[in-house]
């Protein structure tokens, strides 16, 4: 079973989703200490040295095969993730997350448009079923939808395109190199925004618009915790997309929401309702169906 690249990629994606959904439960604690851009800059400064050490200890090549393609992939994925964070500043979490997890649909569309891949009716039905499960799990307020709702959808477009570019343009890059590319790009973009909000602070500063503040010990420990978890998870998901089929791994990433619900219950006692359970079942069925067919 594990000789199959998609099986190994699925395990990596599941593990990455479990780790990321766990550490994301503590972002709210970080927001009490500093702004998002300071958090991203400091996290990148902590994560990149960790990645370099891991790469050298594991004898992974840190040589970049193609700088242009790596930069394109890093910018695309980083843009999607940062748009998602920006959407959290103006939209409910449910709407923002629902848009981001539209990525599998964009993966299929871009596969057909850019790489002449054939989309079967079965693939389309399974992807749409998985996305329907996401909406059931997140339960966005349809009456509150507005033009701003396009913002998280844009995050899904960029994230999906970045994940699709991974096997097609960066297949020869090591997972460590791919991960460093994302952290470096996010760190540089966040540094620019951090400088802007520090020089031109708004009257009402929130997590999204806060400039530099003196870091507390709690902030540093929380950010280090986030950096270590993100390094492990992003390295795994980069390797998963590198060796697996993008449309398959994209569906497996829906497990992030399942793990998020589980961690929320275990950590904070937050339970899910019947509609959420049905959504989780749809997500699992769609992922299993696509796995069996492939």
C-alpha positions in Angstrom: 0.0 0.0 0.0 2.7 2.5 1.0 4.6 1.8 -2.2 1.9 3.8 -3.9 3.0 7.5 -4.0 -0.5 8.7 -3.4 -0.8 6.6 -0.3 2.4 8.1 1.1 1.3 11.5 0.1 -2.1 11.0 1.8 -0.4 10.1 5.1 1.8 13.2 4.9 -1.2 15.4 4.2 -3.2 13.9 7.1 -0.3 14.4 9.5 0.3 18.0 8.3 -3.4 18.8 8.7 -3.4 17.4 12.2 -0.4 19.5 13.2 -1.6 22.7 11.5 -5.1 22.5 13.0 -3.6 22.0 16.4 -1.3 25.0 16.4 -4.0 27.2 14.8 -6.0 26.9 17.9 -3.4 29.1 19.6 -3.4 32.0 17.1 -6.0 33.8 19.2 -3.6 33.8 22.1 -0.9 35.3 19.8 -3.4 38.1 18.8 -3.5 39.2 22.5 0.3 39.9 22.4 1.0 41.4 18.9 -0.3 42.0 15.4 -0.4 39.4 12.6 2.5 41.0 10.6 4.8 41.0 13.5 3.9 37.4 14.2 4.6 36.4 10.6 7.9 38.2 10.5 9.1 36.7 13.8 7.8 33.2 12.9 9.7 33.3 9.6 12.9 34.4 11.4 12.5 31.4 13.7 11.4 28.9 11.1 14.0 29.5 8.4 17.1 28.7 10.6 15.2 25.6 11.9 14.7 24.5 8.3 18.3 25.0 7.4 19.4 22.9 10.4 16.9 20.2 9.6 18.0 20.2 6.0 21.7 19.8 6.9 21.0 17.1 9.5 18.9 15.1 7.1 21.4 15.6 4.3 18.7 17.2 2.1 19.9 19.3 -0.8 19.4 23.0 -0.2 20.4 23.9 -3.8 17.7 25.6 -5.8 17.2 23.9 -9.1 15.2 26.8 -10.7 15.0 30.2 -8.9 12.3 31.6 -11.2 9.9 28.6 -10.8 10.5 28.4 -7.1 9.8 32.2 -6.7 6.6 31.8 -8.7 5.4 28.9 -6.6 6.4 30.6 -3.3 4.7 33.9 -4.2 1.5 32.1 -5.4 1.1 30.0 -2.2 2.1 32.9 0.1 -0.3 35.3 -1.6 -3.2 32.8 -1.0 -2.3 32.3 2.6 -1.9 36.1 3.3 -5.2 36.9 1.6 -6.8 34.4 3.8 -5.4 36.1 6.9 -6.5 39.4 5.6 -10.0 38.1 5.0 -10.2 37.1 8.7 -9.9 40.8 9.5 -13.1 41.7 7.7 -15.2 38.5 7.4 -16.4 35.8 9.8 -14.0 32.8 10.1 -16.5 30.5 8.4 -16.7 32.6 5.2 -13.0 33.0 5.0 -12.3 29.3 5.5 -15.0 28.3 3.1 -13.4 30.4 0.4 -9.9 29.0 1.1 -11.1 25.4 0.9 -12.5 26.1 -2.6 -8.9 25.4 -3.6 -9.5 21.8 -4.9 -12.0 23.1 -7.4 -9.4 25.5 -8.7 -6.8 22.8 -8.8 -9.0 20.8 -11.2 -9.8 23.8 -13.4 -6.2 25.0 -13.6 -5.1 21.4 -14.3 -7.4 21.5 -17.4 -6.6 25.0 -18.5 -2.8 25.1 -17.9 -1.7 21.5 -18.3 -4.4 20.0 -20.5 -5.4 17.5 -17.9 -8.7 15.6 -18.5 -11.3 16.1 -15.7 -13.7 13.2 -15.4 -17.2 13.5 -14.3 -16.4 11.4 -11.3 -13.6 13.7 -10.2 -15.9 16.7 -10.5 -18.7 15.2 -8.5 -16.3 14.0 -5.7 -14.6 17.5 -5.5 -18.0 19.2 -5.3 -19.2 16.8 -2.7 -16.2 17.4 -0.6 -16.7 21.2 -0.9 -20.4 20.7 0.1 -19.2 18.9 3.2 -16.9 21.9 4.0 -19.9 24.3 3.8 -21.9 22.0 6.1 -19.1 21.9 8.5 -18.4 25.6 8.5 -22.0 26.8 8.0 -21.3 30.3 6.6 -24.1 32.9 7.0 -25.4 33.2 3.4 -27.5 36.3 4.3 -24.3 38.1 5.3 -22.5 37.4 2.0 -21.2 40.6 0.2 -18.5 41.6 -2.3 -16.0 41.0 0.4 -16.8 37.3 0.2 -14.7 37.2 -3.0 -11.6 37.9 -0.9 -11.4 34.4 0.6 -12.3 32.9 -2.8 -9.2 34.7 -4.2 -7.2 33.0 -1.4 -8.5 29.6 -2.7 -7.6 30.5 -6.2 -4.0 31.4 -5.3 -3.5 28.5 -2.9 -4.9 26.0 -5.4 -2.7 27.3 -8.2 0.4 27.2 -5.9 -0.3 23.6 -4.9 -0.8 22.7 -8.6 2.5 24.4 -9.6 4.4 22.2 -7.1 4.6 19.0 -9.1 4.6 20.7 -12.5 7.3 23.3 -11.9 9.1 22.4 -8.6 9.2 18.6 -8.7 13.0 18.5 -8.5 13.2 20.9 -5.5 13.6 19.4 -2.1 10.7 19.8 0.5 13.0 21.9 2.6 13.7 24.3 -0.2 10.0 24.6 -1.0 9.2 25.3 2.6 11.9 27.9 3.0 10.6 29.6 -0.1 7.1 30.0 1.5 8.4 31.2 4.9 10.8 33.7 3.2 8.1 35.1 0.9 5.6 35.4 3.7 8.2 37.0 5.9 9.2 39.6 3.3 5.6 40.5 2.5 4.8 40.8 6.2 7.8 42.9 6.9 6.7 45.5 4.3 3.2 45.6 5.9 4.6 45.7 9.4 6.8 48.7 8.5 3.8 50.4 6.9 1.5 49.9 9.9 4.3 51.0 12.3 5.0 54.2 10.4 1.4 54.9 9.7 -0.6 53.4 12.6 -4.4 53.5 12.2 -6.5 55.0 15.0 -8.1 51.7 15.9 -5.4 49.0 15.8 -6.5 45.4 15.5 -4.7 42.1 14.9 -4.7 42.9 11.2 -3.4 46.5 11.3 -1.2 46.6 14.4 2.4 47.7 14.0 5.5 46.7 15.9 5.1 46.3 19.7 7.7 45.2 22.2 7.6 41.4 22.2 6.7 39.7 25.5 8.1 36.4 26.6 4.7 34.8 26.1 4.6 36.1 22.5 8.1 34.6 21.7 7.2 31.2 23.2 3.9 31.1 21.3 5.6 32.1 18.1 8.3 29.5 18.5 5.7 26.9 19.1 3.9 28.0 15.9 7.2 28.1 13.9 8.2 24.5 14.9 4.7 23.2 14.1 4.5 25.0 10.9 7.9 23.9 9.7 6.9 20.3 10.3 3.5 20.6 8.7 4.4 22.7 5.7 7.4 20.4 4.9 5.1 17.4 4.9 2.4 19.0 2.7 5.1 20.2 0.3 6.4 16.7 0.0 2.8 15.4 -0.4 2.1 17.6 -3.4 5.5 16.8 -4.8 4.9 13.0 -4.9 1.1 12.8 -5.1 -1.6 13.7 -7.5 -2.6 17.4 -6.8 -6.4 16.9 -7.1 -6.2 13.9 -4.7 -4.1 15.7 -2.1 -6.3 18.7 -2.3 -9.3 16.6 -1.1 -7.2 15.0 1.6 -6.5 18.5 2.9 -10.1 18.8 3.9 -9.2 16.7 6.9 -7.8 19.9 8.3 -11.4 20.9 9.2 -12.1 17.5 10.8 -9.0 17.8 12.9 -9.8 21.4 13.8 -13.2 20.3 15.1 -11.6 17.5 17.1 -8.9 19.8 18.6 -11.5 22.4 19.4 -13.5 19.8 21.3 -10.5 18.3 23.2 -8.9 21.7 24.0 -11.9 24.0 24.6 -14.9 21.6 24.9 -16.4 23.1 21.7 -18.8 20.5 20.2 -20.2 20.1 16.7 -23.9 19.9 15.6 -25.6 17.3 13.4 -25.1 19.3 10.2 -21.3 19.5 11.0 -21.2 15.7 11.5 -22.9 15.2 8.1 -20.3 17.5 6.5 -17.5 15.6 8.0 -18.9 12.4 6.7 -19.2 13.9 3.2 -15.6 15.0 3.3 -14.4 11.5 4.4 -16.5 9.8 1.7 -15.2 12.1 -1.1 -11.6 11.6 -0.1 -12.0 7.8 0.2 -13.9 7.6 -3.2 -11.2 9.5 -5.0 -8.5 7.5 -3.4 -10.1 4.1 -4.5 -10.7 5.3 -8.1 -7.0 6.5 -8.4 
